[in-house]
Amino acid sequence: MASKPVTLEVKPRGKRIPKLPSETTTYLQGSGSDLYDRIAKATGISVHRIRITNADDGKPVPNDKSTTVASTGLQNGSTIQVKDLGPQIAWRTVFVIEYLGPLLIHPLFYFFRPYIYKGGNAEPSLLQTVSCVAITLHFVKRELETLFVHRFSNATMPARNIFKNSFHYWVLAGLLIAYPTYSPRSATAGEPNPLLLNIGLAMLTFGELANLNTHMVLRGLRSAGGTERGVPEGLGFDWVTCPNYLFESIAWLGILVINRSWSTGVFIVIAVGQMALWAKKKESRYRKELGSKYQKKRYSMIPGIW
């Protein structure tokens, strides 16, 4: 670490930040995280609520222990801009809230069928029962992975976005799928085709277990609380950038084969489309951050297609 500190001019970016100092001192070989800690301590604002940028080029200064202040282009007398991002919510909390929607909605529609549907007093069909169990267990798995497996590169997101993020799960995976699926007049209420049911269960089981395996591989590449990325290897990573999205899609296709509901098909189209976009971005990020260590993939999510 440099023996002599440097002084940086500090200016707000956007709205005024009370207690924001006009300047701060740091070390050029000190970390970006240290600079964030200094500004957060001075302002009394959570370190996750602020963003620091280099005023000269407008590029963000990463809140990262492995990034030095000097590597961001800052030097003695440079100006940094500090933005208050507003109230934040932890990503782990976001995921728990998102997945809680369908986890509650599907059992409610299943058990309260007599109060929701006309003619709902009839016993639920085998396919409706299997659908409810499969979807509920899927989101139980999601919740457990959120609590015990996932390691997040970003600690928080703006709290106001929780409603937008939850729409996908509470409305699409929850209400959209549940209402038609548990209706006494739905295709799911009919007699099962044993062959299709077993195929659906096999796809679901494989997709869920392979998806979990991918998440465990990704967990092993990042230290607790770290933001570093490693080169993932294992089942599916030789085929595509994001095998977790591939296996997630297979699991949902299994659910579609089981419940035969148009609403499940609509959800899959939307979900796969969104994951495909995320996968492309992940491939670009791997190429940029891992460089020659990373073997570029032609397909990011679906072998031979995308």
C-alpha positions as CSV (number, residue, x, y, z in Angstrom):
1,M,0.0,0.0,0.0
2,A,1.3,3.5,-0.8
3,S,3.0,5.2,2.2
4,K,1.4,8.6,1.5
5,P,-2.4,9.1,1.1
6,V,-3.9,11.1,-1.8
7,T,-6.8,13.6,-1.7
8,L,-9.9,13.3,-3.9
9,E,-12.5,16.0,-4.4
10,V,-16.0,14.7,-3.7
11,K,-19.2,16.0,-5.4
12,P,-22.7,14.7,-5.3
13,R,-24.2,13.2,-8.4
14,G,-27.9,14.0,-8.6
15,K,-29.7,15.0,-5.4
16,R,-27.8,16.5,-2.5
17,I,-26.4,14.1,0.1
18,P,-26.3,15.5,3.6
19,K,-22.9,15.2,5.4
20,L,-21.1,14.4,2.1
21,P,-17.6,15.7,2.6
22,S,-16.0,18.0,-0.1
23,E,-12.9,15.8,-0.1
24,T,-11.6,12.5,1.2
25,T,-8.3,10.9,1.5
26,T,-7.3,7.3,0.5
27,Y,-4.4,5.3,-0.9
28,L,-3.9,4.7,-4.6
29,Q,-3.2,1.0,-3.8
30,G,-6.1,0.8,-1.5
31,S,-9.2,-1.0,-2.6
32,G,-12.4,0.3,-4.1
33,S,-14.2,-1.2,-1.1
34,D,-12.1,1.0,1.3
35,L,-13.1,4.1,-0.6
36,Y,-16.8,3.2,-0.4
37,D,-16.4,2.5,3.4
38,R,-14.8,5.9,3.9
39,I,-17.7,7.7,2.1
40,A,-20.3,5.6,3.8
41,K,-18.9,6.3,7.2
42,A,-18.7,10.1,6.5
43,T,-22.3,10.3,5.2
44,G,-23.9,7.8,7.5
45,I,-25.4,6.1,4.4
46,S,-25.2,2.3,3.9
47,V,-22.3,1.4,1.6
48,H,-24.8,-0.5,-0.6
49,R,-26.8,2.6,-1.1
50,I,-24.1,4.7,-2.8
51,R,-22.4,4.6,-6.2
52,I,-19.0,6.2,-6.8
53,T,-17.9,7.3,-10.3
54,N,-14.7,8.8,-11.7
55,A,-15.8,12.3,-12.7
56,D,-13.2,12.4,-15.5
57,D,-14.6,9.4,-17.5
58,G,-17.9,8.7,-15.8
59,K,-17.0,5.1,-15.1
60,P,-18.1,3.5,-11.8
61,V,-15.5,2.7,-9.2
62,P,-16.2,-0.9,-8.2
63,N,-17.0,-1.6,-4.6
64,D,-14.5,-4.5,-4.8
65,K,-11.7,-5.5,-2.5
66,S,-9.6,-6.7,-5.5
67,T,-9.8,-3.4,-7.4
68,T,-7.3,-0.7,-6.5
69,V,-8.1,3.0,-6.6
70,A,-5.3,3.6,-9.0
71,S,-6.6,1.0,-11.5
72,T,-9.8,3.1,-11.9
73,G,-7.8,6.1,-13.2
74,L,-8.0,8.1,-10.0
75,Q,-5.0,10.1,-8.8
76,N,-4.2,12.8,-6.3
77,G,-6.6,15.7,-7.0
78,S,-9.1,13.7,-9.0
79,T,-12.8,14.2,-8.5
80,I,-15.3,11.5,-7.6
81,Q,-19.0,11.7,-7.8
82,V,-21.2,10.1,-5.3
83,K,-24.8,9.1,-6.0
84,D,-27.5,8.1,-3.5
85,L,-29.3,5.1,-5.0
86,G,-32.2,5.4,-2.6
87,P,-33.5,2.7,-0.2
88,Q,-32.1,-0.7,-1.0
89,I,-33.2,-4.3,-0.3
90,A,-31.0,-7.3,-0.2
91,W,-31.0,-9.6,-3.2
92,R,-31.5,-12.6,-1.0
93,T,-34.6,-11.0,0.5
94,V,-35.9,-10.2,-3.0
95,F,-35.6,-13.8,-4.1
96,V,-37.4,-15.1,-1.0
97,I,-40.3,-12.7,-1.6
98,E,-40.5,-13.5,-5.3
99,Y,-40.6,-17.2,-4.8
100,L,-43.1,-17.0,-1.9
101,G,-45.8,-15.9,-4.3
102,P,-46.3,-19.2,-6.3
103,L,-45.3,-21.2,-3.2
104,L,-48.5,-19.8,-1.5
105,I,-50.8,-19.4,-4.5
106,H,-50.7,-22.9,-5.9
107,P,-51.7,-24.7,-2.6
108,L,-54.3,-22.1,-2.0
109,F,-56.0,-22.6,-5.4
110,Y,-55.7,-26.4,-5.0
111,F,-57.2,-26.7,-1.5
112,F,-59.8,-23.9,-1.9
113,R,-61.1,-25.2,-5.2
114,P,-64.7,-25.4,-3.9
115,Y,-64.7,-21.7,-3.0
116,I,-63.0,-20.5,-6.2
117,Y,-64.6,-22.5,-9.0
118,K,-68.2,-23.4,-9.9
119,G,-68.4,-27.1,-9.6
120,G,-65.1,-27.2,-7.6
121,N,-66.4,-29.6,-5.0
122,A,-65.3,-32.5,-7.1
123,E,-62.1,-34.3,-6.1
124,P,-59.0,-32.9,-7.8
125,S,-57.6,-35.1,-10.6
126,L,-54.3,-36.9,-10.3
127,L,-52.7,-34.4,-12.7
128,Q,-53.9,-31.5,-10.7
129,T,-52.4,-33.1,-7.5
130,V,-49.1,-33.9,-9.2
131,S,-49.0,-30.4,-10.7
132,C,-49.5,-28.7,-7.3
133,V,-46.9,-30.9,-5.7
134,A,-44.4,-30.4,-8.5
135,I,-44.7,-26.6,-8.7
136,T,-44.7,-26.3,-4.9
137,L,-41.6,-28.4,-4.6
138,H,-39.9,-26.4,-7.4
139,F,-40.3,-23.2,-5.4
140,V,-39.4,-24.8,-2.1
141,K,-36.1,-25.8,-3.9
142,R,-35.7,-22.2,-5.1
143,E,-36.2,-20.8,-1.6
144,L,-33.7,-23.3,-0.1
145,E,-31.1,-22.4,-2.8
146,T,-31.6,-18.7,-2.1
147,L,-31.0,-19.2,1.6
148,F,-28.2,-21.8,1.5
149,V,-26.6,-22.0,-1.9
150,H,-26.6,-18.8,-3.9
151,R,-23.8,-16.2,-3.6
152,F,-24.7,-12.9,-5.1
153,S,-22.4,-10.6,-7.0
154,N,-24.5,-7.6,-5.9
155,A,-25.7,-7.3,-2.3
156,T,-28.7,-5.1,-2.9
157,M,-31.1,-3.6,-5.5
158,P,-33.4,-0.5,-5.2
159,A,-36.3,-1.4,-3.0
160,R,-38.9,0.1,-5.4
161,N,-38.1,-2.7,-7.9
162,I,-39.4,-5.4,-5.7
163,F,-42.9,-5.0,-7.2
164,K,-41.7,-5.2,-10.8
165,N,-39.5,-8.3,-10.0
166,S,-42.3,-10.0,-8.1
167,F,-44.8,-9.6,-10.9
168,H,-43.2,-12.5,-12.9
169,Y,-43.5,-15.0,-10.1
170,W,-46.7,-13.9,-8.2
171,V,-48.8,-13.1,-11.3
172,L,-47.3,-15.3,-14.1
173,A,-45.9,-18.4,-12.2
174,G,-48.6,-18.0,-9.5
175,L,-52.0,-16.7,-10.7
176,L,-51.7,-17.3,-14.4
177,I,-50.8,-21.0,-14.0
178,A,-52.8,-21.8,-11.0
179,Y,-56.2,-20.5,-12.0
180,P,-56.6,-22.6,-15.2
181,T,-54.7,-25.6,-13.8
182,Y,-57.0,-26.3,-10.8
183,S,-60.3,-25.5,-12.6
184,P,-62.6,-28.5,-12.8
185,R,-63.0,-27.8,-16.5
186,S,-59.3,-27.6,-17.3
187,A,-57.3,-30.1,-19.4
188,T,-55.5,-30.9,-16.1
189,A,-58.7,-32.1,-14.6
190,G,-58.9,-34.9,-17.2
191,E,-57.6,-38.5,-17.1
192,P,-53.8,-38.8,-17.2
193,N,-51.9,-40.5,-20.0
194,P,-49.5,-42.7,-18.0
195,L,-46.7,-42.5,-20.6
196,L,-46.9,-38.7,-20.8
197,L,-47.1,-38.4,-17.0
198,N,-43.9,-40.5,-16.6
199,I,-42.1,-38.6,-19.3
200,G,-43.1,-35.3,-17.6
201,L,-41.9,-36.5,-14.2
202,A,-38.6,-37.7,-15.7
203,M,-38.0,-34.4,-17.3
204,L,-38.9,-32.5,-14.2
205,T,-36.7,-34.7,-12.0
206,F,-33.7,-34.5,-14.3
207,G,-34.1,-30.7,-14.8
208,E,-34.3,-30.0,-11.1
209,L,-31.4,-32.1,-10.1
210,A,-29.2,-30.9,-13.0
211,N,-30.1,-27.3,-12.2
212,L,-29.2,-27.8,-8.5
213,N,-25.8,-29.3,-9.6
214,T,-25.1,-26.2,-11.7
215,H,-25.9,-23.9,-8.8
216,M,-23.5,-25.9,-6.6
217,V,-20.8,-25.6,-9.2
218,L,-21.3,-21.8,-9.4
219,R,-21.3,-21.5,-5.6
220,G,-17.9,-23.1,-5.5
221,L,-16.4,-20.5,-7.8
222,R,-17.1,-17.6,-5.4
223,S,-16.0,-17.0,-1.8
224,A,-18.6,-16.0,0.8
225,G,-19.2,-12.3,0.4
226,G,-16.9,-12.1,-2.7
227,T,-17.6,-10.9,-6.1
228,E,-15.0,-12.8,-8.1
229,R,-15.8,-15.1,-11.0
230,G,-14.2,-18.3,-11.9
231,V,-14.4,-20.5,-15.0
232,P,-17.3,-23.0,-14.5
233,E,-16.9,-26.6,-15.4
234,G,-19.1,-29.7,-15.2
235,L,-22.4,-31.0,-16.5
236,G,-23.7,-28.7,-19.3
237,F,-21.0,-26.1,-19.2
238,D,-19.3,-27.7,-22.3
239,W,-22.6,-27.2,-24.2
240,V,-23.8,-23.7,-23.2
241,T,-22.9,-20.7,-21.1
242,C,-25.8,-21.1,-18.6
243,P,-26.8,-24.7,-18.2
244,N,-28.8,-23.7,-15.1
245,Y,-31.2,-21.9,-17.5
246,L,-31.2,-24.9,-19.8
247,F,-32.1,-27.3,-17.0
248,E,-34.6,-24.9,-15.6
249,S,-36.4,-24.9,-19.0
250,I,-36.4,-28.7,-19.1
251,A,-37.9,-28.9,-15.7
252,W,-40.7,-26.5,-16.7
253,L,-41.3,-28.4,-19.9
254,G,-41.8,-31.4,-17.7
255,I,-44.4,-29.6,-15.7
256,L,-46.1,-28.6,-19.0
257,V,-46.2,-32.2,-20.1
258,I,-47.8,-33.1,-16.7
259,N,-50.5,-30.4,-16.4
260,R,-51.2,-29.8,-20.1
261,S,-52.3,-26.2,-19.4
262,W,-52.0,-23.4,-21.9
263,S,-51.1,-21.0,-19.1
264,T,-48.0,-23.0,-18.3
265,G,-47.0,-22.8,-21.9
266,V,-47.3,-19.0,-21.8
267,F,-45.2,-18.8,-18.7
268,I,-42.5,-20.9,-20.3
269,V,-42.3,-18.8,-23.4
270,I,-41.9,-15.6,-21.3
271,A,-39.4,-17.2,-18.8
272,V,-37.3,-18.8,-21.5
273,G,-37.2,-15.5,-23.4
274,Q,-36.0,-13.7,-20.3
275,M,-33.4,-16.3,-19.4
276,A,-32.1,-16.3,-23.0
277,L,-31.3,-12.6,-22.7
278,W,-29.6,-13.1,-19.3
279,A,-27.5,-15.9,-20.8
280,K,-26.3,-13.7,-23.7
281,K,-25.2,-11.1,-21.2
282,K,-23.5,-13.7,-19.0
283,E,-21.5,-14.9,-22.0
284,S,-20.4,-11.3,-22.7
285,R,-19.4,-10.8,-19.1
286,Y,-17.4,-14.1,-19.0
287,R,-15.5,-13.1,-22.1
288,K,-14.8,-9.6,-20.7
289,E,-13.8,-10.6,-17.1
290,L,-12.2,-14.0,-17.6
291,G,-10.3,-13.3,-20.9
292,S,-8.2,-16.1,-22.2
293,K,-9.0,-18.3,-19.3
294,Y,-12.5,-18.7,-20.6
295,Q,-13.4,-20.9,-23.6
296,K,-15.9,-18.9,-25.6
297,K,-19.3,-20.6,-26.2
298,R,-21.2,-20.4,-29.4
299,Y,-24.5,-21.1,-27.6
300,S,-25.4,-19.4,-24.4
301,M,-28.5,-21.4,-23.3
302,I,-29.9,-23.9,-25.8
303,P,-27.4,-26.2,-27.7
304,G,-27.6,-25.6,-31.4
305,I,-30.3,-22.9,-31.2
306,W,-29.3,-20.0,-28.8
